[in-house]
Amino acid sequence: RQLDTTHQRKKKYSRKNKAFPPGRTEIKKFLHTELEATLSEEKTTITDIRDEQAHFLGFELRMRRKNRFLFFKNALRQAGGKRLIARPDKTRLINRMYARGFCTKKGKPKEVTWLSSAEPQVIIERFNAIMIGLAQLYYGWITYKSDLNRWLYIIKFACLKTLACKYKTTIRKLYKKYGINL
């Protein structure tokens, strides 16, 4: 009788057989034998997203338990499940905005002095392009759309501070002169 090799390959992982989650060596072995791929030791981090968040391609991924209550047979019952939460990677975004001069290391917006010599239209177009790029990258994939507000705030106020630096004035005076829809 011939054994089904695909069934043998599908090993059940559970806490009872102490093989959950698979370790780095098991994953490395699987990648090498089955996919003929290698695992980069210095770049690879294996994270159980039920316990802590994982950083992947500019996103912070974690699992959250959903607590729902259902009314069933005259009693209130709890029905749970799990939900994947995807958010923009905070540390990566702050480091990138800091490197480009849009904010401090702590994430506070600041003026971009090298850009303050450009025409106001060019300054606004450049910052708008960055805001549109952020929205296009994250909007369709993140769980809570309001997570973008912090990053858009940094870009918007960096633009306002750059314009204020150009005209040697304050943001408040810019708002008075040009209105809220600057």
PENOR-V973917 format. One record per backbone hydrogen bond with DSSP energy under -1.0 kcal/mol. CO is the residue of the C=O (numbers start at 1). NH is the residue of the N-H. E is the energy in kcal/mol with one decimal. If there is no record, write none. Layout:
co:CO nh:NH e:E
co:CO nh:NH e:E
//
This chain:
co:4 nh:8 e:-1.3
co:5 nh:9 e:-1.6
co:6 nh:10 e:-1.1
co:9 nh:11 e:-1.7
co:23 nh:27 e:-2.2
co:24 nh:28 e:-2.7
co:25 nh:29 e:-2.5
co:26 nh:30 e:-2.5
co:27 nh:31 e:-2.7
co:28 nh:32 e:-2.1
co:29 nh:33 e:-2.8
co:30 nh:34 e:-2.6
co:31 nh:37 e:-2.5
co:40 nh:44 e:-1.5
co:48 nh:51 e:-1.8
co:48 nh:52 e:-1.9
co:49 nh:63 e:-2.2
co:54 nh:61 e:-3.2
co:56 nh:59 e:-1.4
co:58 nh:89 e:-2.2
co:59 nh:56 e:-2.6
co:60 nh:87 e:-2.0
co:61 nh:54 e:-3.0
co:62 nh:85 e:-3.4
co:64 nh:83 e:-2.5
co:66 nh:81 e:-1.2
co:68 nh:79 e:-3.4
co:70 nh:77 e:-3.4
co:75 nh:72 e:-3.0
co:77 nh:70 e:-3.2
co:79 nh:68 e:-1.7
co:81 nh:66 e:-2.8
co:83 nh:64 e:-3.0
co:85 nh:62 e:-1.9
co:86 nh:143 e:-2.7
co:87 nh:60 e:-3.3
co:89 nh:93 e:-2.3
co:90 nh:94 e:-2.7
co:91 nh:95 e:-2.3
co:92 nh:96 e:-2.2
co:93 nh:97 e:-2.7
co:94 nh:98 e:-2.5
co:95 nh:99 e:-2.2
co:96 nh:100 e:-1.5
co:97 nh:102 e:-2.6
co:102 nh:110 e:-2.2
co:104 nh:107 e:-1.4
co:108 nh:104 e:-2.2
co:112 nh:115 e:-1.1
co:115 nh:118 e:-1.6
co:119 nh:123 e:-2.1
co:120 nh:124 e:-2.6
co:121 nh:125 e:-2.3
co:122 nh:126 e:-2.3
co:123 nh:127 e:-2.2
co:124 nh:128 e:-2.5
co:125 nh:129 e:-2.2
co:126 nh:130 e:-1.6
co:127 nh:131 e:-2.3
co:128 nh:132 e:-2.7
co:129 nh:133 e:-2.3
co:130 nh:134 e:-2.3
co:131 nh:135 e:-2.3
co:132 nh:136 e:-2.6
co:133 nh:137 e:-2.1
co:134 nh:138 e:-2.4
co:135 nh:139 e:-2.3
co:138 nh:141 e:-1.7
co:138 nh:142 e:-2.1
co:144 nh:147 e:-1.9
co:145 nh:148 e:-1.6
co:146 nh:149 e:-1.3
co:148 nh:152 e:-2.5
co:149 nh:153 e:-2.4
co:150 nh:154 e:-1.9
co:151 nh:155 e:-1.9
co:152 nh:156 e:-2.7
co:153 nh:157 e:-2.6
co:154 nh:158 e:-1.8
co:155 nh:159 e:-2.0
co:156 nh:160 e:-2.3
co:157 nh:161 e:-2.5
co:158 nh:162 e:-1.9
co:159 nh:163 e:-2.4
co:160 nh:164 e:-2.4
co:161 nh:165 e:-2.1
co:162 nh:166 e:-2.1
co:163 nh:167 e:-2.2
co:164 nh:169 e:-2.5
co:170 nh:174 e:-1.6
co:171 nh:175 e:-2.3
co:172 nh:176 e:-2.0
co:173 nh:177 e:-2.2
co:174 nh:178 e:-3.0
co:175 nh:179 e:-2.0
co:180 nh:182 e:-1.2
//
